[in-house]
Amino acid sequence: MFLPAGSQDETGVQIANRLKASEIFRKVSEKRNFKAISTPVVEYAHTFTNEIAGMDLQSMLKWFNSEGEIEVLRPDWTAAVARAIAKQHQSFQKWSYQGSVFRMDKDGTENRQAGIEIVHADPFLGESECLLTAIQYLKEIGLEEYVIELGHTAIFEQIIKPLKLDLKEEEALRMAMHDKRMDLVEELLSNYPEEIKDALVQLIDAYGGSDVITHYEHVWANQPELLAILQHIRQLINLLEATGVSEVIVDLGRVKNLPYYDGIMFRGFVTTDGSTCFSGGRYDRLYKQFEQETSAVGLAFDVDQLALHMETKDSLTKACIIATPETHSIAEKYREDLPEDIVDIQYHVHNEAIYSAIYTVILDNNQYKVVKR
Ligand SMILES: N[C@@H](Cc1c[nH]c[nH+]1)C(=O)O
């Protein structure tokens, strides 16, 4: 039968790749001393929609429970993990998780994620560890063609500060920046000072390699807050390049895609088709709802995307044992003799070409035997 928009079946190679990606993620995160955490799929909406987490209820899959409270299918791991660990001792922690998130504002309603969250860590250490974990993970699943992009929430916020926009105006402007709509930015700021409007419009194009940072070091020479951000980004790029990553770019005009981001933001793009394979950033603010001042940073991989881009090596040999209802049990027993192979048992083979070895069960001296053909 049909499926609701956004829901999808999955088969064969995509599942195999996804499970492989999950297994490699488990190993990589374990080796880097991340502790696994799992939270329930059903949560109170409030965990995600409260004033600080700020997520939009409209895009969540939700219903009322018997007490009249709104429950949702987990729309986001980061806020769920924050809720789960809020009461724990405030010491350096590295968490990893794997599972689906459900949101209606994305291509598919269900997205499988694998992610990490680092709390109470030195900020630069936390950010470096997130990015270096991402790099190791992508290497181990064999995804080589990707670009890492860095941005920072405070650039846009610092530039619009003098405008004193209300929340609605700010959000409209943020959306226009997000969509890189220069015309809309100009329109929204038509009654505001020309120089701020121009600065924002130019910022839309401020992406590329380290030369973009160099250029903006001159443009913002008299703005220490912005210079400090550039220095921070440059320091991260230096670290990544020193560990052998060649493709790191910056997007200084990037605005936050999740309301709780507050500081550095990172994304990974697959070069071949531009799809996003991971996304994350700093979100210290999120812990304010638990009256905690902390450092928190993380990122999540889109495992469906990774599975789509992983090489599909059919490394196992496919064998077929031709049997009959009478000799089926002999063929079944023979699986033990082919422990490394994928083994099919068939009564008739219609397409021999799909197998690299074909066996038959024969009667020899009144005894059944399996022989290679
Ligand atoms: N929860 C974010 C990813 C993230 C993890 N930690 C910080 N950010 C997302 O779904 O895009």
The ligand as an ORCA input file, in Angstrom:
! r2SCAN-3c Opt
* xyz 1 1
  N      21.242     18.098     16.734
  C      21.893     18.696     15.600
  C      23.309     18.228     15.468
  C      24.118     18.565     16.672
  C      24.619     17.754     17.599
  N      25.207     18.519     18.533
  C      25.106     19.771     18.181
  N      24.417     19.813     17.044
  C      21.113     18.366     14.331
  O      20.190     17.567     14.371
  O      21.421     18.904     13.282
*
